Amino acid sequence: MSVTVRLMTAKDYEAAAPMLCGIQNVHAKARPDQFVICNEFSREKFEKTLAESYAFLAEADGKPAGYCIMTEKHFDGKEGITVPHSLAFVEDLFVKSEFRRQGIGELLMKTMQDKAKERKLGHFELKVWCFNEGAIHLYEKLGFRPKYLCMELPDGLAEE
């Protein structure tokens, strides 16, 4: 199998939109209290994503196999809490189920890391939901470690 990764363009909408819904639906299935089912990812939202981030498409033998989206975040330190720094933030990483465990996720992550280095960003971060064990395993394999822990009351603040 030959895998290539390239920057997405507006022409990739038809190939990318089902995957963009796919990642949201993974979350909606696991956490219906937090996410809605995605039936259609609008072209307008897709083009906004392309304008505001680095979006990469992985193709396996010419077929869409996955994608990732990275944004830049810059902190000037003027709030008096953090030191000035910039980071690359992984907004999304998705590989179609039939292409998982074939190195495509790793290749997408490497592509984003290379872009972050090219942009001279000092840090590389992401957030992952605890239910997403496959992604957690991949990120740990790539050297990621927890930075902080976000906790919740499982039933929220519902009346008893």
N, C-alpha and C positions, 0 to 999 in steps of 0.2 A: 504494500500500500504506500502510495506517495502522498505525503501531507505537505501542504504549503500554508503559510500564514501571511496575510496581507492586510493593509488598512482597508476598512470598509468604505464604500462610497454610496451615494444615494441610489445607485443602480442595484445595490445588494438588498434593497428593501424586501423583495419577494422571498428571498432566501433567508434573511435574518429575522423577519417579523415572527414566524412561528417559533423560533428559538427564544426570542425575547419574551413571548407569551409563555413558552415552556418553562423558563426559570421562575416566572411569577407563579405559575400553576403548581410547581413543586412546593413553593412556599405556601400557597393557598391550601393545598392538600394537607400539609403538616400543621399549619397554623391558620385555620379559617377565622379565628378571632382577630387576626392581624392583617390578612391579605384577601383580596377579592380574586375570583377567577378571571383570567384574561381570555377574552374571546377574540380580540383583535388588537394589535399594536398599531396605532395610527402612523401613517406616513409622516405627518407633522411632528409627532413625538420622536420618530426615528431620525428625522433630519435635525431636530434640536439636539438629540444625543450626539450625532456626528459632529455638530458644530461646537459642542461644549466638552468633548472628550477625545480620547484616542480609542477607537473601536476597531478591533481586529477580527477578521474572519478566518477560520481554519477550514480548509477544504481537503478532503481525502479522495484521491483519484477524481478530482474535479467536482465532488459533491459537498455541499455544506455539512460540516461535521461539528462545529462549535464556534463560539465567539467569546471575546472578553472585552471589557470596557474599563479604561483607566482614566482617572482625572488627576489633576494637579491641585494641591492645596498648599497655600502659602501663609505663614504666620510671621508677623513682623515683630512680635514680642512687646508691642506697645501697651498691651493690657496689663503688663506687670506680672504675668504668671509663667508664660513660656519664654524660652529663648527664641530668637528668630530662626526659623527653619522652614524647609519646603519638603513636601513628601508626595509620593505617588500613591494613589488610593485605588485599589481594585474595587470597582463598583459591581461588576458582574463577571462571572466565569461560568460558562455552560458548555457541556459537551453532550451531544445527542446520545441516547442510551446505547445505540448500536455501535458507537465509536469509543465508548468508555474503556478504560484500562488498556489503552493502546498508545499512551504517551502524548496524546493530543492536549490534555489539560496542562501537562508539564511544558509542552512547547508553547502554548499560549502564555503561560506564566513567564517563561523565559523571554518571550517577545516583549511583554510589558516591562520586565526588569531591564532589558536592553534599552527600551525607550526611556525609562526613568533615568538610567545612567547617561544616555545621550542628552537628556534635558537637565542633567546635573542636579537631580533631586536627591536629597540626602537620606531619605527614609522610604520604605516600601511597606504599606499596610493594607489590611483588609479586615472585614468583619464577616463572621460566619455563624449561622444559626446552629445551635447545639444538636438539632435533629439531623443535620446534614453530615452524617458520619463519614461518607465517602470523601467529601470535600475536606473535612478536618484531617483525615488520613493523608490526603494529597499535600495539604499545606504543611503538616508536620514533617512529611517526607522531604519537602523542599526547604526545611529549616525554620519555618515559622514557629513562634512560640507565643503563648498568651501575653498580652500587654496589660489588659485589665479585664475585669469580669463584670458583666451586667446581669443583675438578678431581678426577678420579679416574683410577685405573689401569683401562683398558678391560676387562682380563681379571681384575680383582680381584687377589686374592692366591692364585690357583690354583697348585697344584703343577705344575712343568714336567715 
